[in-house]
Amino acid sequence: MTLDPSAAGVFPIAPTPFHEDGRIDEASIDRLIERYLAAGSNGVTVLGILGEAPKLDAAESLAITARFIDGFGALPVIVGVSAPGFAAMRSLAHAVMERGAAGVMIAPPPSLRTDEQITGYFRQAVQAIGTDIPFVLQDYPLTLTVQMTPKVIRQIVTENPSCVMLKHEDWPGLEKITALRGFQKEGSMREISILTGNGGLFLDFEMERGADGAMTGYAFPEMLSAVVRLQKEGRRDEAHDLFDAHLPLLRYEQQQGVGLSVRKYVLMRRGILSCDAQRQPGSTLTAKARAEVDYLLERLERRDGKLASWLAAS
């Protein structure tokens, strides 16, 4: 399928599982796919920042993408194709689309500073990959250091019809969602899908501001799916109760430089990843940090008893 502005729900950002020696762990990829589908995911995003994409060569990137495409069947797979140059971006974008990807995600390089530089970059990126490939605009100023105002995002969407989705990761960013939805309501910007990141840390209110769902790597995709569904059903208090149970772990993994280590460790604890290794250069949790995450998981298990019943009712 091809990605379009109607995309909604939960698109987990998949980590890339590695063995301790740095080899790609295909069996763990298969377990990730199984768990994402069981959690009610509507699609998946691979080769993002969480996926350690810069540490992969071209053949590995395509092999990982192909495995997710095969595993997700008719559901959309979005592939991060951000690269220092357009030649590499074009090559990967064309390769994954030929393999069956639904669209690609493009992040701005950190060197962009002015509005003109930002809008010009995306015009050039679209020219490079082709106007027939739908793309997701990644807005992640905390990591990428590129500040895109709502008006700049509107200009990019207007100038590039192949932009069908915004991955919204500004922080604070609730007012940005409201502004973009306001543009759509007044008719000055066409409709696009808005999926949010930031580890899900603001998902409860992002849904109320008009987000269509989540695109993030939190290690409990079941929670993300349930919160999105409950909010769409108007069950606000239940959505917030469930979200609040996960908030301590969400907060913990938002420490700068810790998120990937925490997520991989939790996925290992859940039996999804064989190990929590990152490909070098990488980091790992200290024994003290692991003990803290273990404590948060124990508290979560005690508090999150409603999750199973809510998922069963979906």
KEKE-630987 format. One line per field, with one value per residue (C-alpha): residue number from 1; z, y, x. Coordinates in steps of 0.02 Angstrom, whole numbers, plus 50000, padded with zeros to 5 digits. Each point is the difference from the previous one (the first is absolute). Layout:
% KEKE-630987
num [NUM, ...]
pz [Z, ...]
py [Y, ...]
px [X, ...]
END
This chain:
% KEKE-630987
num [1, 2, 3, 4, 5, 6, 7, 8, 9, 10, 11, 12, 13, 14, 15, 16, 17, 18, 19, 20, 21, 22, 23, 24, 25, 26, 27, 28, 29, 30, 31, 32, 33, 34, 35, 36, 37, 38, 39, 40, 41, 42, 43, 44, 45, 46, 47, 48, 49, 50, 51, 52, 53, 54, 55, 56, 57, 58, 59, 60, 61, 62, 63, 64, 65, 66, 67, 68, 69, 70, 71, 72, 73, 74, 75, 76, 77, 78, 79, 80, 81, 82, 83, 84, 85, 86, 87, 88, 89, 90, 91, 92, 93, 94, 95, 96, 97, 98, 99, 100, 101, 102, 103, 104, 105, 106, 107, 108, 109, 110, 111, 112, 113, 114, 115, 116, 117, 118, 119, 120, 121, 122, 123, 124, 125, 126, 127, 128, 129, 130, 131, 132, 133, 134, 135, 136, 137, 138, 139, 140, 141, 142, 143, 144, 145, 146, 147, 148, 149, 150, 151, 152, 153, 154, 155, 156, 157, 158, 159, 160, 161, 162, 163, 164, 165, 166, 167, 168, 169, 170, 171, 172, 173, 174, 175, 176, 177, 178, 179, 180, 181, 182, 183, 184, 185, 186, 187, 188, 189, 190, 191, 192, 193, 194, 195, 196, 197, 198, 199, 200, 201, 202, 203, 204, 205, 206, 207, 208, 209, 210, 211, 212, 213, 214, 215, 216, 217, 218, 219, 220, 221, 222, 223, 224, 225, 226, 227, 228, 229, 230, 231, 232, 233, 234, 235, 236, 237, 238, 239, 240, 241, 242, 243, 244, 245, 246, 247, 248, 249, 250, 251, 252, 253, 254, 255, 256, 257, 258, 259, 260, 261, 262, 263, 264, 265, 266, 267, 268, 269, 270, 271, 272, 273, 274, 275, 276, 277, 278, 279, 280, 281, 282, 283, 284, 285, 286, 287, 288, 289, 290, 291, 292, 293, 294, 295, 296, 297, 298, 299, 300, 301, 302, 303, 304, 305, 306, 307, 308, 309, 310, 311, 312, 313, 314]
pz [50000, 49979, 50147, 49994, 50114, 50076, 50093, 50185, 50155, 50064, 49893, 50119, 49964, 49994, 50077, 49905, 50102, 50005, 50072, 50123, 49859, 49895, 49879, 49959, 50102, 49877, 50128, 50112, 49850, 49976, 50183, 49988, 49851, 50091, 50154, 49901, 49906, 50159, 50078, 49862, 49903, 49840, 49918, 50046, 49969, 49977, 49980, 50107, 50132, 50120, 49867, 50000, 49813, 49978, 50065, 49860, 49825, 49848, 49987, 50185, 49988, 49856, 50082, 50162, 49902, 49898, 50156, 50076, 49835, 49989, 50183, 49995, 49844, 49943, 50137, 49953, 50035, 50003, 49976, 50060, 49855, 50073, 49942, 49988, 49811, 49878, 49901, 50148, 50042, 49822, 49990, 50162, 49967, 49830, 50064, 50145, 49897, 49869, 50141, 50059, 50126, 50019, 50013, 50068, 50142, 49977, 50139, 49972, 50024, 50155, 49894, 49948, 50091, 49899, 49938, 49821, 50029, 50075, 49864, 49865, 50070, 49989, 49823, 49951, 50095, 49909, 49834, 50044, 50049, 49882, 50023, 49992, 50167, 50150, 50143, 50185, 50059, 50162, 50118, 50146, 50055, 50167, 49910, 49826, 50061, 49852, 50050, 49885, 50039, 49954, 49852, 49935, 50015, 49907, 49861, 49983, 49993, 49873, 49887, 50005, 49970, 50037, 50183, 50079, 50183, 50137, 50134, 50137, 50135, 50054, 50186, 50057, 49848, 50045, 49932, 49836, 49975, 50036, 49877, 49860, 50026, 50000, 49829, 49935, 50074, 49920, 49833, 49989, 50010, 49932, 50119, 50052, 50127, 50162, 50103, 50155, 50076, 50153, 50069, 50023, 50144, 49948, 49907, 50120, 49956, 49823, 49954, 50072, 49898, 49837, 49975, 49903, 50102, 50053, 49914, 50136, 50074, 50174, 50049, 50041, 49833, 50082, 50106, 49850, 49903, 50148, 50039, 49818, 49991, 50166, 49953, 49832, 50090, 50116, 50154, 50062, 50182, 49958, 49873, 50127, 50137, 49888, 49941, 50180, 50046, 49869, 50031, 50120, 49870, 49859, 50099, 50044, 49821, 49946, 50080, 49865, 49931, 50099, 49901, 49881, 50139, 50109, 49859, 49944, 50180, 50029, 49837, 50056, 50169, 49910, 49901, 49832, 49972, 50032, 50073, 50020, 49900, 49892, 49852, 50038, 50035, 50128, 50183, 50133, 50166, 50160, 50130, 50103, 49854, 49960, 50180, 49987, 49840, 50081, 50143, 49879, 49907, 50163, 50047, 49826, 50011, 50163, 49938, 49822, 50031, 49889, 49842, 49960, 50019, 49894, 49862, 50005, 49976, 49844]
py [50000, 50182, 50120, 50138, 50138, 49884, 49899, 49988, 49895, 49936, 49980, 49940, 50059, 49835, 49980, 49895, 49845, 49947, 49854, 50040, 49990, 50129, 49882, 50035, 49890, 49940, 49893, 50152, 50098, 49865, 50008, 50190, 49984, 49872, 50110, 50158, 49914, 49923, 50174, 50066, 50099, 50080, 50002, 50016, 50115, 49930, 50075, 50150, 50077, 49862, 49872, 50051, 50026, 50088, 49842, 49892, 49975, 50007, 49813, 49985, 50145, 49919, 49828, 50068, 50096, 49846, 49895, 50127, 50017, 49813, 49988, 50142, 49938, 50123, 50127, 50149, 50005, 50171, 50007, 50136, 50055, 50154, 50012, 50131, 50006, 49980, 49860, 49880, 50060, 49970, 49828, 49937, 50080, 49918, 49832, 49989, 50061, 49867, 49873, 50052, 50141, 50117, 50159, 50077, 50118, 50147, 50103, 50167, 50005, 50097, 50133, 50082, 50161, 50118, 49968, 50016, 49869, 49879, 50017, 49997, 49841, 49906, 50062, 49929, 49838, 49971, 50038, 49872, 49854, 50042, 50078, 49829, 49940, 50052, 50065, 50037, 50166, 49972, 50148, 49960, 50161, 49931, 49882, 50074, 50182, 50059, 50110, 49987, 50117, 49952, 50121, 49916, 49830, 50068, 50064, 49832, 49910, 50124, 49996, 49811, 49899, 49840, 50054, 49901, 49990, 50098, 49910, 50126, 50000, 50179, 50031, 50095, 49967, 49993, 50175, 49951, 49860, 50122, 50126, 49872, 49934, 50180, 50027, 49849, 50059, 50172, 49922, 50071, 49827, 49834, 49856, 49894, 49862, 50052, 49863, 50048, 49944, 50054, 49824, 50024, 50120, 50119, 49879, 50022, 50183, 49989, 49893, 50132, 50136, 49907, 49873, 49845, 49883, 49961, 49959, 49964, 49862, 49978, 49818, 49974, 50027, 49925, 50157, 50114, 49909, 49998, 50185, 50048, 49891, 50058, 50183, 49973, 49917, 50150, 49901, 50138, 49951, 49819, 50057, 50112, 49867, 49876, 50131, 50052, 49822, 50004, 50178, 49960, 49885, 50122, 50138, 49893, 49958, 50182, 50036, 50061, 49859, 49864, 49967, 49866, 49907, 49999, 49946, 49858, 49942, 50000, 49908, 49871, 49985, 49971, 49857, 50088, 50038, 49868, 50133, 50188, 50025, 50153, 49998, 50096, 50140, 49973, 50007, 49887, 50023, 49991, 49871, 50138, 50062, 49823, 49979, 50162, 49944, 49831, 50092, 50104, 49842, 49917, 50153, 50004, 49818, 50033, 50156, 49955, 49866, 50083, 49990, 49819, 50026, 50158, 49915, 49851, 50116, 50079]
px [50000, 50049, 50000, 49870, 49933, 49869, 50132, 49960, 50028, 50167, 50155, 50136, 50176, 50093, 50173, 50125, 50041, 50183, 50094, 50138, 50127, 49907, 49914, 49818, 49883, 49867, 49908, 49975, 49935, 49869, 49949, 49988, 49884, 49893, 49985, 49963, 49860, 49929, 50000, 49886, 50129, 49936, 50171, 50183, 50148, 50175, 50175, 49959, 50113, 49948, 50045, 50185, 49985, 50170, 50085, 49928, 50067, 49887, 49974, 49956, 49878, 49908, 50001, 49924, 49869, 49954, 49978, 49879, 49905, 49978, 49949, 49874, 49914, 49867, 50042, 50111, 50186, 50084, 50188, 50116, 50110, 50085, 50180, 50139, 49980, 49857, 50082, 49993, 49824, 49941, 50079, 49924, 49830, 49985, 50062, 49876, 49853, 50037, 50003, 49828, 50019, 49851, 50103, 50160, 50044, 50117, 50079, 50085, 50190, 50056, 50087, 49835, 49960, 49890, 49823, 50062, 50135, 49874, 49868, 50135, 50073, 49836, 49968, 50169, 49970, 49836, 50083, 50134, 49888, 49857, 49830, 49915, 50071, 49893, 50103, 49988, 50071, 50095, 49997, 50117, 50087, 50061, 50119, 50017, 50009, 49895, 49854, 49849, 49857, 49821, 50010, 50158, 49918, 49848, 50113, 50087, 49833, 49932, 50152, 50019, 49840, 50097, 50014, 49858, 50050, 50086, 50098, 49978, 50134, 50013, 50007, 49902, 49893, 49816, 49968, 50084, 49873, 49859, 50071, 50018, 49825, 49942, 50080, 49906, 49836, 50016, 50051, 50176, 50081, 49941, 49972, 50147, 50023, 50084, 50084, 50097, 50165, 50098, 49987, 49814, 50032, 49860, 49886, 49854, 49977, 50070, 49850, 49885, 50087, 49965, 50139, 49952, 50107, 50177, 50164, 50124, 50107, 49927, 50024, 49815, 49910, 49846, 49985, 50019, 49865, 49882, 50022, 49971, 49844, 49929, 50023, 49916, 49855, 49984, 50051, 50113, 50021, 50040, 50129, 50084, 49994, 50089, 50125, 50036, 50047, 50138, 50057, 50145, 50080, 49964, 50085, 50150, 50040, 49990, 50167, 50117, 50106, 49910, 49841, 50065, 50090, 49845, 49885, 50111, 50022, 49812, 49968, 50129, 49916, 49835, 50077, 49990, 50184, 50132, 50114, 50007, 50159, 50028, 50118, 50158, 50020, 49865, 49960, 49928, 49912, 50099, 49952, 49920, 49896, 49942, 49944, 49901, 49915, 49962, 49917, 49895, 49947, 49947, 49896, 49924, 49950, 49909, 49910, 49956, 49870, 49869, 50104, 49957, 49813, 50001, 50097, 49884, 49852, 50075]
END
